[in-house]
Amino acid sequence: MRAISFAVLVCLGFVLSGCGDSSAAGASYQRCEQAMPAEWRAVIDQQWMSVGNAPGIVVGVASPVHGFSVYAAGDARLDPATPMRTDHLFDIGSVMKLFRAVLVFKLQQAKELSVDDLLNKHIDLPKLDQRTLTHLLQHSSGMIDIPDSQFFADAQKNLKKEYSYDEVITFLLKSSGPAGPNGGAFANGLQTNFTLGTGFRYSSHGPLILGRVAQELTGINIRTLLRQRVFEPIGMQHTTYVGFEPRPQDLSAGYVDKKTRFDATDDDANTMAFSSGFGGIHYSGVCDLLNFGQRVFTDESFFSEASRQAMVASPTTSAIGEVGLGVFRFADWGDFWGHLGSGIHGHSSAIAHRFANDLTIVVLANIDDRTDQYQTQRRIISALGQAIAVD
């Protein structure tokens, strides 16, 4: 596998509208030129402006009853002022974990693995003995999160240094001591006094190891495998890999507040550690993400009902709510399931699905305000969920 350069970790959302035609992969792929109803746009504007921290947003709504519609507001760039369009792009960061979860379940549907498999059935990591694929999907393995590790701090001192996948694994599983921003203590990359299977410790490392499992099992590079098993069948033509495919020309500028811009250059994009090398960080669009949500959560020809039920059937609990296999429950947002993404590019993103009326909502913003994180997503999804009532 290609060695990769390190960079400060995960991010959020890339967005797009006139999302290509339906002929490429799957007749159910939907275009997203449809304008959003005025009453929904008014709801979005009220919530977005009341939070007031994001220069611009792109929002998409999809359901079998309402079809697909998209809306953009504000600015993609403040100086010079550039209006946000529904075809502006973002980095979706941790939403990639949902892609990985779907891939694992697709492999289970094909009887190539089981989520109950011990990790060491597929790759040799003795320090993770007794960890199953479910533990990695559900953040219940006790494994260190990448930003908590000393390796993360050391790697930021030289963003151009290249690391192989095996080097990253080795460094992380040697991490011991205090755990950094998330608290706790670690020994050999695992949280001490952790209850395996019922405890919760968010870890960006787990999905990367799952990617390695998929590679070892199939003999196919994780980037190619995701494209073959997930992106192409759905028709996600605008979802690309940071550092391995050309940087989108319409990538939105990102901000940490309305005065401080983070602009990703080609070099910045190529220093996205852990993730870019293993198909982890993606640019994607509102149309691709809406199609992903609808195909995964409503289309049994692509993703079986058994897989959907398994994702949400036995959630663990955490400070941020219930955690399924690759998905989080946003009960106080209107009982949605989905994932969030944020990080150094100055973007934030959310994909959320409500099973009661098969409603998928995607919210992408060019802000990553750590003092009030995801407020834009939370308020828009909650308000739209109320406006688009369950029949």
Secondary structure, DSSP 8 states (H G I E B T S, - for coil): ---EE-----------SS---TTSS-TT------B--HHHHHHHHHHHHHH---SEEEEEEEETTTEEEEEEEEEEEETTEEE--TT-BEE-GGGHHHHHHHHHHHHHHTTS--TTSBGGGTS--GGGTT-BHHHHHTT-S-B--GGGSHHHHHHTT-TT-EE-HHHHHHHHTT--EE-GGG-SEEETTEETT--TTTS----SHHHHHHHHHHHHHHSS-HHHHHIIIIIHHHT-TT-EETTTS---TTB--EESSSS-EE---HHHHHT-TTTGGGT--EEE-HHHHHHHHHHHHH-TTTS-HHHHHHHHSS-EEETTEEE-SS-EEEGGGTSEEEEEEE-TTS-EEEEEEETTTTEEEEEEES---TTSTTHHHHHHHHHHHHHS---
